Amino acid sequence: MEIDDEAKELVREIGSAINESVENSTKVAEAIERLREAGYEMELTLRLEIGLRPHAGDEDSESEAANLNLTEEDLQVLQRMKIRIDPEV
């Protein structure tokens, strides 16, 4: 599915907002500090895939559906960030 430039920019904004949330999270910073105090350095990689599809009322509603593949770790991180994933959508 092709998305327009406006949608692409909105997706970039979502990614930036999530990245800033993680970077500015005191809980994340505290957890990283506790790891350092325990003698470990942490490398954090979050993989974000955003899938888009038209609203059900749009003319292309039968086009390909978006898939979001998350690991259990991904879900735990999102849950701690108070981001809810609805698998039914």
Biopython code that builds the backbone (N, CA, C, O; Angstrom):
import numpy as np
from Bio.PDB.StructureBuilder import StructureBuilder

atoms = [
    (1, "MET", "N", (0.837, -1.174, 0.000)),
    (1, "MET", "CA", (0.000, 0.000, 0.000)),
    (1, "MET", "C", (0.882, 1.237, 0.000)),
    (1, "MET", "O", (1.806, 1.338, 0.807)),
    (2, "GLU", "N", (0.613, 2.161, -0.879)),
    (2, "GLU", "CA", (1.326, 3.432, -0.943)),
    (2, "GLU", "C", (0.699, 4.407, 0.046)),
    (2, "GLU", "O", (-0.524, 4.512, 0.145)),
    (3, "ILE", "N", (1.556, 5.120, 0.775)),
    (3, "ILE", "CA", (1.032, 6.158, 1.665)),
    (3, "ILE", "C", (1.562, 7.502, 1.193)),
    (3, "ILE", "O", (2.653, 7.587, 0.629)),
    (4, "ASP", "N", (0.791, 8.541, 1.425)),
    (4, "ASP", "CA", (1.187, 9.863, 0.957)),
    (4, "ASP", "C", (2.224, 10.486, 1.889)),
    (4, "ASP", "O", (2.507, 9.958, 2.964)),
    (5, "ASP", "N", (2.776, 11.603, 1.465)),
    (5, "ASP", "CA", (3.837, 12.271, 2.226)),
    (5, "ASP", "C", (3.367, 12.718, 3.606)),
    (5, "ASP", "O", (4.131, 12.680, 4.570)),
    (6, "GLU", "N", (2.112, 13.139, 3.697)),
    (6, "GLU", "CA", (1.580, 13.575, 4.995)),
    (6, "GLU", "C", (1.558, 12.403, 5.980)),
    (6, "GLU", "O", (1.938, 12.561, 7.140)),
    (7, "ALA", "N", (1.116, 11.237, 5.522)),
    (7, "ALA", "CA", (1.081, 10.057, 6.387)),
    (7, "ALA", "C", (2.497, 9.643, 6.779)),
    (7, "ALA", "O", (2.736, 9.263, 7.925)),
    (8, "LYS", "N", (3.428, 9.713, 5.845)),
    (8, "LYS", "CA", (4.826, 9.380, 6.147)),
    (8, "LYS", "C", (5.375, 10.292, 7.242)),
    (8, "LYS", "O", (6.068, 9.834, 8.150)),
    (9, "GLU", "N", (5.061, 11.590, 7.151)),
    (9, "GLU", "CA", (5.525, 12.538, 8.163)),
    (9, "GLU", "C", (4.903, 12.235, 9.521)),
    (9, "GLU", "O", (5.577, 12.323, 10.547)),
    (10, "LEU", "N", (3.630, 11.881, 9.532)),
    (10, "LEU", "CA", (2.966, 11.533, 10.794)),
    (10, "LEU", "C", (3.592, 10.289, 11.414)),
    (10, "LEU", "O", (3.755, 10.218, 12.632)),
    (11, "VAL", "N", (3.941, 9.317, 10.593)),
    (11, "VAL", "CA", (4.606, 8.108, 11.092)),
    (11, "VAL", "C", (5.968, 8.473, 11.678)),
    (11, "VAL", "O", (6.348, 7.960, 12.731)),
    (12, "ARG", "N", (6.702, 9.354, 11.003)),
    (12, "ARG", "CA", (8.001, 9.812, 11.543)),
    (12, "ARG", "C", (7.814, 10.493, 12.894)),
    (12, "ARG", "O", (8.604, 10.285, 13.815)),
    (13, "GLU", "N", (6.763, 11.308, 13.009)),
    (13, "GLU", "CA", (6.484, 11.989, 14.275)),
    (13, "GLU", "C", (6.191, 10.984, 15.388)),
    (13, "GLU", "O", (6.639, 11.162, 16.521)),
    (14, "ILE", "N", (5.450, 9.944, 15.072)),
    (14, "ILE", "CA", (5.160, 8.908, 16.067)),
    (14, "ILE", "C", (6.454, 8.250, 16.525)),
    (14, "ILE", "O", (6.676, 8.079, 17.723)),
    (15, "GLY", "N", (7.304, 7.883, 15.581)),
    (15, "GLY", "CA", (8.588, 7.275, 15.933)),
    (15, "GLY", "C", (9.440, 8.196, 16.793)),
    (15, "GLY", "O", (10.048, 7.755, 17.767)),
    (16, "SER", "N", (9.484, 9.472, 16.436)),
    (16, "SER", "CA", (10.255, 10.443, 17.225)),
    (16, "SER", "C", (9.678, 10.599, 18.621)),
    (16, "SER", "O", (10.422, 10.678, 19.598)),
    (17, "ALA", "N", (8.350, 10.644, 18.721)),
    (17, "ALA", "CA", (7.709, 10.792, 20.034)),
    (17, "ALA", "C", (8.010, 9.598, 20.927)),
    (17, "ALA", "O", (8.281, 9.763, 22.116)),
    (18, "ILE", "N", (7.966, 8.400, 20.362)),
    (18, "ILE", "CA", (8.277, 7.198, 21.150)),
    (18, "ILE", "C", (9.740, 7.219, 21.577)),
    (18, "ILE", "O", (10.054, 6.913, 22.727)),
    (19, "ASN", "N", (10.632, 7.576, 20.663)),
    (19, "ASN", "CA", (12.051, 7.652, 20.986)),
    (19, "ASN", "C", (12.311, 8.667, 22.097)),
    (19, "ASN", "O", (13.056, 8.383, 23.035)),
    (20, "GLU", "N", (11.701, 9.844, 21.994)),
    (20, "GLU", "CA", (11.870, 10.868, 23.030)),
    (20, "GLU", "C", (11.310, 10.402, 24.366)),
    (20, "GLU", "O", (11.882, 10.694, 25.416)),
    (21, "SER", "N", (10.204, 9.685, 24.334)),
    (21, "SER", "CA", (9.610, 9.172, 25.574)),
    (21, "SER", "C", (10.567, 8.225, 26.286)),
    (21, "SER", "O", (10.733, 8.290, 27.504)),
    (22, "VAL", "N", (11.192, 7.349, 25.517)),
    (22, "VAL", "CA", (12.147, 6.413, 26.113)),
    (22, "VAL", "C", (13.363, 7.162, 26.634)),
    (22, "VAL", "O", (13.816, 6.915, 27.751)),
    (23, "GLU", "N", (13.895, 8.079, 25.825)),
    (23, "GLU", "CA", (15.082, 8.837, 26.224)),
    (23, "GLU", "C", (14.835, 9.671, 27.474)),
    (23, "GLU", "O", (15.734, 9.814, 28.303)),
    (24, "ASN", "N", (13.642, 10.220, 27.625)),
    (24, "ASN", "CA", (13.336, 11.121, 28.735)),
    (24, "ASN", "C", (12.677, 10.428, 29.925)),
    (24, "ASN", "O", (12.301, 11.082, 30.898)),
    (25, "SER", "N", (12.539, 9.132, 29.847)),
    (25, "SER", "CA", (11.887, 8.393, 30.924)),
    (25, "SER", "C", (12.816, 8.264, 32.129)),
    (25, "SER", "O", (13.919, 7.729, 32.018)),
    (26, "THR", "N", (12.363, 8.755, 33.271)),
    (26, "THR", "CA", (13.168, 8.600, 34.488)),
    (26, "THR", "C", (13.242, 7.133, 34.900)),
    (26, "THR", "O", (14.251, 6.697, 35.454)),
    (27, "LYS", "N", (12.191, 6.376, 34.638)),
    (27, "LYS", "CA", (12.215, 4.946, 34.966)),
    (27, "LYS", "C", (13.279, 4.215, 34.153)),
    (27, "LYS", "O", (14.003, 3.373, 34.686)),
    (28, "VAL", "N", (13.374, 4.536, 32.867)),
    (28, "VAL", "CA", (14.393, 3.906, 32.022)),
    (28, "VAL", "C", (15.779, 4.313, 32.512)),
    (28, "VAL", "O", (16.664, 3.468, 32.644)),
    (29, "ALA", "N", (15.970, 5.602, 32.781)),
    (29, "ALA", "CA", (17.271, 6.083, 33.265)),
    (29, "ALA", "C", (17.657, 5.426, 34.582)),
    (29, "ALA", "O", (18.812, 5.044, 34.769)),
    (30, "GLU", "N", (16.701, 5.290, 35.497)),
    (30, "GLU", "CA", (16.977, 4.647, 36.779)),
    (30, "GLU", "C", (17.342, 3.172, 36.600)),
    (30, "GLU", "O", (18.246, 2.671, 37.267)),
    (31, "ALA", "N", (16.647, 2.485, 35.708)),
    (31, "ALA", "CA", (16.939, 1.074, 35.464)),
    (31, "ALA", "C", (18.326, 0.905, 34.849)),
    (31, "ALA", "O", (19.062, -0.012, 35.212)),
    (32, "ILE", "N", (18.679, 1.788, 33.919)),
    (32, "ILE", "CA", (20.012, 1.737, 33.311)),
    (32, "ILE", "C", (21.074, 2.000, 34.364)),
    (32, "ILE", "O", (22.110, 1.334, 34.379)),
    (33, "GLU", "N", (20.830, 2.959, 35.244)),
    (33, "GLU", "CA", (21.791, 3.264, 36.305)),
    (33, "GLU", "C", (21.974, 2.072, 37.240)),
    (33, "GLU", "O", (23.092, 1.776, 37.663)),
    (34, "ARG", "N", (20.882, 1.393, 37.560)),
    (34, "ARG", "CA", (20.987, 0.200, 38.425)),
    (34, "ARG", "C", (21.804, -0.897, 37.741)),
    (34, "ARG", "O", (22.567, -1.602, 38.401)),
    (35, "LEU", "N", (21.650, -1.044, 36.436)),
    (35, "LEU", "CA", (22.466, -2.016, 35.702)),
    (35, "LEU", "C", (23.945, -1.644, 35.763)),
    (35, "LEU", "O", (24.800, -2.507, 35.962)),
    (36, "ARG", "N", (24.242, -0.353, 35.590)),
    (36, "ARG", "CA", (25.636, 0.097, 35.658)),
    (36, "ARG", "C", (26.222, -0.150, 37.049)),
    (36, "ARG", "O", (27.365, -0.586, 37.189)),
    (37, "GLU", "N", (25.422, 0.135, 38.066)),
    (37, "GLU", "CA", (25.882, -0.102, 39.439)),
    (37, "GLU", "C", (26.144, -1.579, 39.685)),
    (37, "GLU", "O", (26.993, -1.935, 40.503)),
    (38, "ALA", "N", (25.422, -2.436, 38.982)),
    (38, "ALA", "CA", (25.615, -3.876, 39.106)),
    (38, "ALA", "C", (26.779, -4.360, 38.246)),
    (38, "ALA", "O", (27.098, -5.549, 38.243)),
    (39, "GLY", "N", (27.420, -3.434, 37.513)),
    (39, "GLY", "CA", (28.598, -3.786, 36.732)),
    (39, "GLY", "C", (28.331, -4.098, 35.267)),
    (39, "GLY", "O", (29.173, -4.712, 34.611)),
    (40, "TYR", "N", (27.214, -3.704, 34.753)),
    (40, "TYR", "CA", (26.859, -3.984, 33.362)),
    (40, "TYR", "C", (26.655, -2.696, 32.577)),
    (40, "TYR", "O", (26.217, -1.681, 33.119)),
    (41, "GLU", "N", (26.976, -2.758, 31.314)),
    (41, "GLU", "CA", (26.620, -1.703, 30.374)),
    (41, "GLU", "C", (25.497, -2.261, 29.518)),
    (41, "GLU", "O", (25.467, -3.451, 29.207)),
    (42, "MET", "N", (24.589, -1.401, 29.149)),
    (42, "MET", "CA", (23.428, -1.846, 28.412)),
    (42, "MET", "C", (23.425, -1.269, 27.012)),
    (42, "MET", "O", (23.758, -0.104, 26.799)),
    (43, "GLU", "N", (23.046, -2.103, 26.069)),
    (43, "GLU", "CA", (22.798, -1.646, 24.713)),
    (43, "GLU", "C", (21.324, -1.919, 24.436)),
    (43, "GLU", "O", (20.874, -3.063, 24.486)),
    (44, "LEU", "N", (20.595, -0.876, 24.149)),
    (44, "LEU", "CA", (19.154, -0.988, 23.951)),
    (44, "LEU", "C", (18.817, -0.740, 22.489)),
    (44, "LEU", "O", (19.160, 0.297, 21.922)),
    (45, "THR", "N", (18.147, -1.701, 21.899)),
    (45, "THR", "CA", (17.668, -1.556, 20.534)),
    (45, "THR", "C", (16.188, -1.862, 20.526)),
    (45, "THR", "O", (15.773, -2.971, 20.860)),
    (46, "LEU", "N", (15.396, -0.883, 20.147)),
    (46, "LEU", "CA", (13.959, -1.087, 19.996)),
    (46, "LEU", "C", (13.638, -1.058, 18.518)),
    (46, "LEU", "O", (14.073, -0.170, 17.786)),
    (47, "ARG", "N", (12.880, -2.031, 18.099)),
    (47, "ARG", "CA", (12.478, -2.083, 16.697)),
    (47, "ARG", "C", (11.002, -1.743, 16.618)),
    (47, "ARG", "O", (10.162, -2.416, 17.215)),
    (48, "LEU", "N", (10.702, -0.702, 15.883)),
    (48, "LEU", "CA", (9.332, -0.250, 15.754)),
    (48, "LEU", "C", (8.908, -0.402, 14.301)),
    (48, "LEU", "O", (9.534, 0.147, 13.395)),
    (49, "GLU", "N", (7.849, -1.148, 14.099)),
    (49, "GLU", "CA", (7.260, -1.271, 12.772)),
    (49, "GLU", "C", (5.852, -0.729, 12.856)),
    (49, "GLU", "O", (5.055, -1.164, 13.687)),
    (50, "ILE", "N", (5.555, 0.203, 12.010)),
    (50, "ILE", "CA", (4.228, 0.793, 11.992)),
    (50, "ILE", "C", (3.556, 0.391, 10.686)),
    (50, "ILE", "O", (4.066, 0.660, 9.599)),
    (51, "GLY", "N", (2.419, -0.250, 10.812)),
    (51, "GLY", "CA", (1.660, -0.647, 9.637)),
    (51, "GLY", "C", (0.428, 0.231, 9.512)),
    (51, "GLY", "O", (-0.239, 0.520, 10.506)),
    (52, "LEU", "N", (0.130, 0.648, 8.312)),
    (52, "LEU", "CA", (-1.026, 1.505, 8.079)),
    (52, "LEU", "C", (-1.992, 0.807, 7.129)),
    (52, "LEU", "O", (-1.589, 0.056, 6.240)),
    (53, "ARG", "N", (-3.255, 1.070, 7.338)),
    (53, "ARG", "CA", (-4.278, 0.595, 6.414)),
    (53, "ARG", "C", (-5.399, 1.616, 6.410)),
    (53, "ARG", "O", (-5.573, 2.345, 7.386)),
    (54, "PRO", "N", (-6.150, 1.680, 5.343)),
    (54, "PRO", "CA", (-7.239, 2.645, 5.271)),
    (54, "PRO", "C", (-8.324, 2.338, 6.294)),
    (54, "PRO", "O", (-8.464, 1.199, 6.740)),
    (55, "HIS", "N", (-9.095, 3.369, 6.667)),
    (55, "HIS", "CA", (-10.247, 3.161, 7.542)),
    (55, "HIS", "C", (-11.222, 2.212, 6.860)),
    (55, "HIS", "O", (-11.233, 2.109, 5.633)),
    (56, "ALA", "N", (-12.030, 1.529, 7.635)),
    (56, "ALA", "CA", (-12.984, 0.568, 7.094)),
    (56, "ALA", "C", (-13.933, 1.211, 6.094)),
    (56, "ALA", "O", (-14.396, 0.532, 5.178)),
    (57, "GLY", "N", (-14.237, 2.494, 6.235)),
    (57, "GLY", "CA", (-15.154, 3.179, 5.343)),
    (57, "GLY", "C", (-14.516, 3.642, 4.046)),
    (57, "GLY", "O", (-15.222, 4.078, 3.137)),
    (58, "ASP", "N", (-13.194, 3.557, 3.941)),
    (58, "ASP", "CA", (-12.508, 4.014, 2.732)),
    (58, "ASP", "C", (-12.686, 3.009, 1.606)),
    (58, "ASP", "O", (-12.968, 1.834, 1.840)),
    (59, "GLU", "N", (-12.517, 3.491, 0.378)),
    (59, "GLU", "CA", (-12.769, 2.643, -0.778)),
    (59, "GLU", "C", (-11.788, 1.487, -0.911)),
    (59, "GLU", "O", (-12.135, 0.465, -1.504)),
    (60, "ASP", "N", (-10.572, 1.613, -0.380)),
    (60, "ASP", "CA", (-9.578, 0.541, -0.482)),
    (60, "ASP", "C", (-9.549, -0.325, 0.762)),
    (60, "ASP", "O", (-8.507, -0.893, 1.088)),
    (61, "SER", "N", (-10.650, -0.438, 1.454)),
    (61, "SER", "CA", (-10.663, -1.133, 2.739)),
    (61, "SER", "C", (-10.330, -2.612, 2.627)),
    (61, "SER", "O", (-9.972, -3.236, 3.626)),
    (62, "GLU", "N", (-10.439, -3.187, 1.437)),
    (62, "GLU", "CA", (-10.124, -4.601, 1.291)),
    (62, "GLU", "C", (-8.679, -4.820, 0.879)),
    (62, "GLU", "O", (-8.296, -5.948, 0.570)),
    (63, "SER", "N", (-7.870, -3.773, 0.866)),
    (63, "SER", "CA", (-6.467, -3.923, 0.520)),
    (63, "SER", "C", (-5.742, -4.645, 1.646)),
    (63, "SER", "O", (-6.335, -4.966, 2.676)),
    (64, "GLU", "N", (-4.466, -4.894, 1.441)),
    (64, "GLU", "CA", (-3.701, -5.680, 2.395)),
    (64, "GLU", "C", (-3.720, -5.080, 3.801)),
    (64, "GLU", "O", (-3.639, -3.864, 3.977)),
    (65, "ALA", "N", (-3.828, -5.956, 4.789)),
    (65, "ALA", "CA", (-3.853, -5.526, 6.186)),
    (65, "ALA", "C", (-2.425, -5.329, 6.676)),
    (65, "ALA", "O", (-1.491, -5.942, 6.159)),
    (66, "ALA", "N", (-2.264, -4.483, 7.660)),
    (66, "ALA", "CA", (-0.950, -4.214, 8.248)),
    (66, "ALA", "C", (-0.633, -5.259, 9.314)),
    (66, "ALA", "O", (-1.521, -5.719, 10.031)),
    (67, "ASN", "N", (0.622, -5.621, 9.406)),
    (67, "ASN", "CA", (1.065, -6.573, 10.417)),
    (67, "ASN", "C", (2.062, -5.899, 11.340)),
    (67, "ASN", "O", (2.920, -5.138, 10.893)),
    (68, "LEU", "N", (1.947, -6.176, 12.605)),
    (68, "LEU", "CA", (2.875, -5.668, 13.598)),
    (68, "LEU", "C", (3.380, -6.874, 14.372)),
    (68, "LEU", "O", (2.643, -7.468, 15.159)),
    (69, "ASN", "N", (4.622, -7.229, 14.151)),
    (69, "ASN", "CA", (5.206, -8.385, 14.822)),
    (69, "ASN", "C", (6.024, -7.921, 16.014)),
    (69, "ASN", "O", (7.054, -7.267, 15.849)),
    (70, "LEU", "N", (5.567, -8.257, 17.219)),
    (70, "LEU", "CA", (6.245, -7.849, 18.437)),
    (70, "LEU", "C", (6.702, -9.071, 19.211)),
    (70, "LEU", "O", (5.989, -10.071, 19.296)),
    (71, "THR", "N", (7.892, -8.982, 19.772)),
    (71, "THR", "CA", (8.367, -10.040, 20.653)),
    (71, "THR", "C", (7.776, -9.822, 22.041)),
    (71, "THR", "O", (7.179, -8.780, 22.310)),
    (72, "GLU", "N", (7.938, -10.791, 22.906)),
    (72, "GLU", "CA", (7.463, -10.642, 24.284)),
    (72, "GLU", "C", (8.178, -9.472, 24.962)),
    (72, "GLU", "O", (7.569, -8.737, 25.739)),
    (73, "GLU", "N", (9.460, -9.303, 24.671)),
    (73, "GLU", "CA", (10.206, -8.165, 25.224)),
    (73, "GLU", "C", (9.631, -6.835, 24.745)),
    (73, "GLU", "O", (9.500, -5.891, 25.524)),
    (74, "ASP", "N", (9.290, -6.766, 23.454)),
    (74, "ASP", "CA", (8.676, -5.549, 22.906)),
    (74, "ASP", "C", (7.405, -5.214, 23.672)),
    (74, "ASP", "O", (7.192, -4.066, 24.062)),
    (75, "LEU", "N", (6.568, -6.213, 23.884)),
    (75, "LEU", "CA", (5.307, -5.992, 24.580)),
    (75, "LEU", "C", (5.526, -5.517, 26.009)),
    (75, "LEU", "O", (4.795, -4.656, 26.499)),
    (76, "GLN", "N", (6.542, -6.081, 26.686)),
    (76, "GLN", "CA", (6.830, -5.671, 28.055)),
    (76, "GLN", "C", (7.291, -4.216, 28.104)),
    (76, "GLN", "O", (6.880, -3.460, 28.984)),
    (77, "VAL", "N", (8.141, -3.828, 27.161)),
    (77, "VAL", "CA", (8.618, -2.442, 27.112)),
    (77, "VAL", "C", (7.450, -1.500, 26.856)),
    (77, "VAL", "O", (7.312, -0.480, 27.531)),
    (78, "LEU", "N", (6.613, -1.840, 25.888)),
    (78, "LEU", "CA", (5.462, -0.993, 25.593)),
    (78, "LEU", "C", (4.522, -0.900, 26.783)),
    (78, "LEU", "O", (3.979, 0.167, 27.073)),
    (79, "GLN", "N", (4.333, -2.016, 27.471)),
    (79, "GLN", "CA", (3.453, -2.016, 28.648)),
    (79, "GLN", "C", (4.019, -1.093, 29.727)),
    (79, "GLN", "O", (3.277, -0.334, 30.351)),
    (80, "ARG", "N", (5.342, -1.158, 29.945)),
    (80, "ARG", "CA", (5.950, -0.278, 30.941)),
    (80, "ARG", "C", (5.832, 1.189, 30.528)),
    (80, "ARG", "O", (5.793, 2.078, 31.379)),
    (81, "MET", "N", (5.774, 1.436, 29.218)),
    (81, "MET", "CA", (5.621, 2.802, 28.723)),
    (81, "MET", "C", (4.142, 3.196, 28.666)),
    (81, "MET", "O", (3.793, 4.281, 28.203)),
    (82, "LYS", "N", (3.281, 2.290, 29.147)),
    (82, "LYS", "CA", (1.833, 2.516, 29.164)),
    (82, "LYS", "C", (1.258, 2.680, 27.757)),
    (82, "LYS", "O", (0.345, 3.473, 27.527)),
    (83, "ILE", "N", (1.831, 1.891, 26.804)),
    (83, "ILE", "CA", (1.320, 1.839, 25.441)),
    (83, "ILE", "C", (0.594, 0.507, 25.298)),
    (83, "ILE", "O", (1.170, -0.561, 25.510)),
    (84, "ARG", "N", (-0.676, 0.593, 24.936)),
    (84, "ARG", "CA", (-1.487, -0.611, 24.804)),
    (84, "ARG", "C", (-1.577, -1.023, 23.352)),
    (84, "ARG", "O", (-1.805, -0.188, 22.476)),
    (85, "ILE", "N", (-1.400, -2.299, 23.094)),
    (85, "ILE", "CA", (-1.540, -2.860, 21.752)),
    (85, "ILE", "C", (-2.816, -3.678, 21.726)),
    (85, "ILE", "O", (-3.002, -4.578, 22.544)),
    (86, "ASP", "N", (-3.686, -3.368, 20.794)),
    (86, "ASP", "CA", (-4.946, -4.092, 20.653)),
    (86, "ASP", "C", (-4.803, -5.070, 19.497)),
    (86, "ASP", "O", (-4.826, -4.652, 18.339)),
    (87, "PRO", "N", (-4.655, -6.377, 19.782)),
    (87, "PRO", "CA", (-4.435, -7.355, 18.715)),
    (87, "PRO", "C", (-5.639, -7.559, 17.812)),
    (87, "PRO", "O", (-5.506, -8.147, 16.739)),
    (88, "GLU", "N", (-6.800, -7.093, 18.215)),
    (88, "GLU", "CA", (-8.021, -7.287, 17.441)),
    (88, "GLU", "C", (-8.127, -6.328, 16.257)),
    (88, "GLU", "O", (-8.920, -6.554, 15.342)),
    (89, "VAL", "N", (-7.335, -5.264, 16.272)),
    (89, "VAL", "CA", (-7.462, -4.235, 15.231)),
    (89, "VAL", "C", (-6.684, -4.624, 14.014)),
    (89, "VAL", "O", (-6.668, -3.885, 13.029)),
]
sb = StructureBuilder()
sb.init_structure("model")
sb.init_model(0)
sb.init_chain("A")
sb.init_seg("    ")
for serial, (resi, resn, name, xyz) in enumerate(atoms, 1):
    if name == "N":
        sb.init_residue(resn, " ", resi, " ")
    sb.init_atom(name, np.array(xyz, "f"), 0.0, 1.0, " ", f" {name:<3s}", serial, name[0])
structure = sb.get_structure()
